[in-house]
Amino acid sequence: MDLAYLRAHPHQVPMFIEHQRIRCTPVPGGSVGVAQRLTLDDGGDVFAKFVEDGPKGLLHAEAEGLRWLAAADGPPVPELIAVADEVLVLDWVPTGEPSAKAAEEFGAALARLHQAGAEGFGAPWQGFIGRLPQDNGPGDDWPSWFAARRIEPYLKTSRDSGALSTQDAALVGAIAGRIADLAGPAEPPARIHGDLWPGNVHWAADGRAWLIDPAAHGGHRETDLAQLGLWGGAPHLDRILAAYDEAHPLADGWRERAPLHRLHLLLVHTALFGASFRDEVVSAAARLR
């Protein structure tokens, strides 16, 4: 099993692993499926993500997003080597340490990615975020599209499961009804990563910050920037944001709008993991009242 054979026969990777024909090393990155470092017969390493029981099309959607992000002059993304229903294989990117220089370069590159734009809000492929479906259907304007396709589905799931109370859901629902008033100046669709919490920025040994695990689509650029501030924030976040703003200036008030853009990912977490994320959802919504 060398790289050329793997590209041509990705569906055979699980069989080669089962029969111990490929050396496998477990690695972090298995929140959806199982992540492995595979060492091939030619000595090269690749990253493989296996999802045997996931929803149909999940890995193909990630592959589409990686291709789309790679087509822009933005932050680097791992090369897509192969994809099949149960396995996604990417180039292996050795881990490094965050640096201020890499952060500034990442901020400028993220600005270029967003400026590459999209044909509209959403994407031509069915989306996923984690294991949850994510509706990438089109919309005429960002506020109504964001409410209908990024807030309301995960709010309903969170309410129905009991992760959010009726009162919590009413608070968030009221915010969803006011997005047009809260969104700031209208902007064209940006080419965004879509799930850009700090864990999806891979600080590599080559001195760059890479994008991984996208839920890519045409959206609002402030969504990516707001998500970078979640859960402690990305390393050197101030440098990232300053370099971004210098390359692609942000509209006034973008920091105050960050809770709106974070609501989507926070609701995804209550939908997936339950009430442990309830306080963060309610706090973000309360800041927007």
C-alpha positions, 0 to 999 in steps of 0.5 A, a space after each residue: 500500500 503506497 500513496 498511488 495505490 491508496 489514491 486509486 483504492 481508498 475503499 480498501 484501506 479498512 481491509 488493509 488495516 484489519 489484516 495489519 498491512 498498514 502500521 496505524 498510530 491513534 492520534 487526536 481528532 476523533 470527535 467524529 469517528 476514529 483518527 489514525 496516522 497511517 505509515 505506508 509501505 513507501 515510508 510516507 505518513 497520511 492522516 485517516 479518519 474512519 466513520 463506520 456508522 455515520 450519516 451517509 455523505 458525512 466524509 464526502 461533505 468534508 472532502 468537498 469543503 476541503 477542496 473549496 477552501 483549498 481553491 482560495 488563496 487562504 490558510 493552508 488545508 491538508 491535501 485531500 488524498 482519497 475519500 470513500 463512504 467510511 474513510 477520509 485520507 489527508 496529507 499528514 501535517 506534523 504538529 508545531 507550536 503556535 507563534 505570533 508570526 504564524 498568527 499574523 500570517 493566519 489572520 491575513 490569510 483568513 481575510 483572503 479566504 473570506 474575500 474569495 467569496 461564494 456564489 451565495 449563502 450555503 453550498 452546493 453540497 449537503 452539509 454536516 457539523 459533527 454528526 449532525 446534518 447542516 442545511 446548506 440550501 440557499 437564501 436571499 439574505 444572510 439574516 433570514 438564512 442564518 435564522 432558518 438554517 443555522 439557528 432554528 434547527 439546532 434550537 428545536 433539537 436542543 429544546 426537544 431533548 431538554 438541553 434547553 428549557 422552554 424559557 431558554 428556547 423562547 429567549 433564543 427564539 426571540 434573538 432569531 427573530 431579530 437577526 436583521 436588526 442585530 446583524 450590522 451592515 449587509 455583506 456579500 457571502 464570504 467563503 468561510 470554514 464554518 466550524 472555526 473553534 480554536 481546535 480546528 486551527 492546526 499549528 504546524 511544524 512548518 510554522 503555519 496555522 492550517 485549517 482542519 475539519 471544516 463545515 465550509 459554506 458561503 456565510 458571514 465572515 464574522 462567524 469564523 472570527 467569532 468562533 475563534 474566540 470560543 472556549 479560551 480563544 485561539 492562541 495569539 487571538 489578538 494578533 490574528 484579529 489585528 492582521 485580519 482587520 488590517 487586510 480586510 477591515 471589519 465593520 464597526 461593532 463586530 465585537 458586539 455582534 460576536 455572541 450572535 455568530 457564536 449562537 450557531 455553534 453553541 446550539 450545535 453543542 447543546 443539540 449534540 452534548 446536552 445541557 452541559 452547554 446550556 449556560 453558554 447558549 443562554 449567556 450569548 443570547 442574553 448579551 444580545 437582548 
